[in-house]
Amino acid sequence: MINMTPKALIRSDLFRYEGKSNFKVFLKLFLKNPYFRFQVYLRMARSNNFVISSFFKVLKAGLGRKVNVQLSPKVSVGYGLYIPHGNIVVNAKTTLGHNCSLLQFVSIGAMHNSDAATIGDNVYIGPNTNIVGKINIGDNAVLGAGTVAVKNVEEAMVVVGSPAKSIKQVQNINDYAINLCSEEFINKAGK
């Protein structure tokens, strides 16, 4: 994972939502969208400053209950996270790559307190998807609505069903996910 400041991570998340990352857009989205606000609290809860981190952990916990998103600050989360809806549960041992999209009713869990999934970069996880166990989801993968993944998902594959089955190769991840952050954007946002 790239080591970035909370501010740069928040800018990358903002870009995923709005396609731009200025202060006016930030303020409007922060006040209007509780899921984006949750992500801001999540990013700030990982601050190196104990007081700031503790304060935002409390805010994140309260808002997390309200919007029904369980995503611990312990989860390794790359830049450009996109959570447009709630009802999401992510195991604390999960690793989320850059530009991940988590839609409503997503559950990423582990079996019997073991390690959880490693999700690659630019992954779209559709509504009502379950990812169970210590599996790898490859870069640019798409997990369709209602998918139950219990085995590794190859890079740039669309999988659907229960259990997940590959149905086609992803030609262009931008057909599934919006406003992906590029390396150029991240370099401008600051590490």
CORMOPE-V530871 format. One record per backbone hydrogen bond with DSSP energy under -1.0 kcal/mol. CO is the residue of the C=O (numbers start at 1). NH is the residue of the N-H. Records with the same first field share a line. If there is no record, write none. Layout:
# CORMOPE-V530871
CO = NH ; NH
This chain:
# CORMOPE-V530871
5 = 9
6 = 10
7 = 11
8 = 12
9 = 13
10 = 14
11 = 15
12 = 16
13 = 17
14 = 18
15 = 19
22 = 26
23 = 27
24 = 28
25 = 29
26 = 30
27 = 31
28 = 32
29 = 33
33 = 37
34 = 38
35 = 39
36 = 40
37 = 41
38 = 42
39 = 43
40 = 44
41 = 45
43 = 46
44 = 47
49 = 53
50 = 54
51 = 55
52 = 56
53 = 57
54 = 58
55 = 59
56 = 60
57 = 61
58 = 62
59 = 63
60 = 64
61 = 65
62 = 66
63 = 67
64 = 69
68 = 87 ; 88
70 = 90
72 = 75
76 = 96
79 = 99
82 = 102
86 = 105
88 = 70
89 = 108
91 = 94
94 = 76
95 = 119
96 = 78
98 = 122
100 = 82
101 = 125
104 = 128
106 = 89
107 = 131
108 = 91
109 = 133
111 = 114
117 = 95
118 = 137
121 = 140
123 = 101
124 = 143
125 = 103
127 = 146
129 = 107
130 = 149
131 = 109
133 = 135
135 = 118
136 = 153
137 = 120
138 = 141
139 = 156
141 = 124
142 = 159
143 = 126
144 = 147
147 = 130
148 = 164
149 = 132
153 = 138
156 = 170
157 = 142
158 = 167 ; 168
159 = 144
160 = 165
161 = 148
165 = 160
168 = 158
172 = 175
173 = 176 ; 177
182 = 186
183 = 187
184 = 188
185 = 189
186 = 190
